[in-house]
Amino acid sequence: MDISHLIQTVLIYTLPVLFAITVHEAAHGYAARHYGDNTAYRLGRVTLNPLKHIDPVGTILMPLILYFATSGAFLFGYAKPVPVNFDNLRNPKRDMVWVALAGPASNFAQAVFWALMLVLLIGMGVQEPFFIKMAQGGVLVNLVMWAFNLFPLPPLDGGRILVGLLPWKQAQLVSRIEPWGFFIVMALVLAGVVSTLWLRPLMSLGYGALSLLMSPLATLLR
């Protein structure tokens, strides 16, 4: 393991990752408060302070162990989930969709921001690799979080969105998966199912959308 390369990688990704998880979790809390549940707000989780959202195991220890164990080939981590009492929402089934969607939406918005930074840096002739790689890393991290969290299985955001959209009977069946959902998702990730059938197609779509959004500005800066 090249220690200097590891340090450089950590420095490049630290800022994008911290913002990605912080804004994602804060967005859930803000949306929940907007629709009637102030549980996260009362606990101080509607904040951009990353320390409030970092899980020592999921955000720090697990990614580091996986990085060393797989030589950087596979990384996974998670933040401390924002507590939401869906019963407090004004229309629990409908509002659950918006609360769940807020997190991935915030990540796609951040991907747009980092893509904009990348286009501006290149357009202004900035050749410092560190900043170019940070912007590219910001796009990658946020598109991964956007796509992964939309996977339609509880407790991921996509699973909650699915529960909110399905009729009551089918929604109850899907929601019963939640206690085992994390382990099912991990098994699917390790088997390559999530990457092949979900992440790659959705991220390809995400990169295509970003390219379309950035093309007018990139043309102006040429």
N, C-alpha and C positions, 0 to 999 in steps of 0.2 A: 504494500500500500504506500503510495507516494504521499507523504505527509504534507508537503508544500501544495500539492494539487488538492488535497482534502481541505486545507485551510482556505485556499482560493475559492473552492466550490462553496464552502460554508459562508464566506463573506459575500459572495455573489447572490446567494439565495436567501440569506437571513432576512433582509428587508422585504422582499416580495412575499416570503412565506409568512412573516409576522403580520403584514397587512392583510394577506389573503385570509388567514384564519380569524384575525381580530374583527375585520369588517364583516366577514361571513356570520360570525356568532352575534355580533352587535346588531346586524340587520334582522336576524330572527327575533331578538329581544325587542327591537324598535317596532317591528311589524306586529308582534304580539300585543305590545302596549297600545298600538294604534287601534287594534281590533278588540280591546277590552280586558286583556290580561296583563297586569303590571307585576307579575311574579319576578321576572328577570330584572325589571327596573328597581324593585325593592331590594334585591340582592346585589345591586351594583353591577349588573352584567350588561346593561345598555351603555357601553363605554368603549372607547378606542384604546384603552389601556391594555396592552397585550398580556400583562401579568394576570389580569382577571380571567383570561381565556386559555392560558397555557396549562396543559395537563402534563405533569412531570414525566409520566410514562409514555403517553400517546404522542406528545409533541416533541419530546427531546430524546428519551431513552430508546424507544422503539425504532425511530428513523436511524439513529446512530448505529444500533445493533445490526439492523438490516443492511445499512450501507457497508459496514465492514464485512458482514457475513456473505454478501453477494457481490462485493467489489463495485457497488454502486449500480448494479443491474436492476435491483428492485427496491423501491422505497414505499413506505406506507406510514401514515401517522394520523392522528386526530386531535382535535382540541376538546376542551371541556365543554360538553353540550350545555346550551342555554336552557334553563328550566322554563317550560311553558305548561300552564294548566289550561288545557284546551276547553275544559268545562266553563271557564271564565269568559271565553270568547263570545261575542254577541250572537254569532251564528257558527257554532263549533265546527260543523262539517264543512261549510263553505270557507270560513276564515282560516281553517287549518291549511288549506291549499295555499293561500297568500302568505301565511307565516312560513311555511316550508319553502315556498318558492323564493322568498326574500334572500336566503343565503346564497343559492346558486346564481341568482340574478346579480347579487353584489359582486360575485367572482367574475361574471362575464363583463360587468362594467369596469372592473379593475383590469381585465385583459385588454379592453379597449384603451384604457389609460396607458398601460405599458406599451401597447402597440403604437399609440400616438407618440410616446416618448422615443421609441425606436425610430420611427419615421423622421421625427424632428432631429434626432442626433445624427442620423445618416445624411439627412438633407442639409444640415448645417456643417457637414464635413468633419464631425467629431470622430476621431479614429482611436480613442482610448478603448481598448478591448474590454476593460472592466465594466464600463457603463453600458456598452453595447450588449455584453453578455447578461448583465443584470436586467436590462429591458427585455431581452429574449427570455430570460428565466422567469420574469414576471408574467409574461404572456403564457408560457408553458404551465407554470404552477397554477394559475387561475383557471386556465382551460381544463386542466386535470381535475381541479376541485369542482368546477362547474359540471363537467360531464359525469364524474364519479358520483357526486351527490344526487344527481338526477336518476341514478339507477333505481328502477321501480320496485324496491323491496324495503320494507321497514327494517331497521329504524332510520334508513337513509331518507333524505328529503324527498326523493322521488317516490319512495314508498308511501310517505304521508300524503303526497299529492295524489297518488293513485287511490288511497283510501278515501280522500275527500271527494274524488270525482266519481267513484263507483256508487251504484245503488247500495242501500243499507245492508242488504243480505250479503252481497259480495264484499262490501267494505269490511264487514265484521270478520269474514273468513280471512281476508288478507291481513287485517290487524292482529290476528292471533299468531301470525308468524313472528311478530316483533321480538319476543323473548329469545328466539334462536336466530333472528335475522342477521346479527353481526357475524356469527359463526358460519352461516350459510354464505354470506357475502365473501368472507375470507376464503372459504373453500373454493368458491367460484373464481376468486382472484388468483389463487395459487394454481388452479387448473387452467388458467388462461382464458376462461370463458368471458369474463368481464372485459378484459383487454381486447379480445378479438371481435366479439359481437357487440360491444357497447362503446368502450372508450375510443377505440380507433375511428370508427365511423362518425361518432359525435364530435370528436376533436377535429377530424377532417372538415366537418361541416363548420365548426367554430373558426378554424383557421381561414376557411373560405369566406365566411362572413366578415372577419376582420380585414382580410385583404380587400374585399369590396368596399368596406367603410373607409379604409386608409388610402385607397387608390387616388381619389381626387387631391388629397393633400400631398401625396408623394409626387404626383404629376406637377403640382404647383412649385414644389421645391427643387425640381430637376433643373 
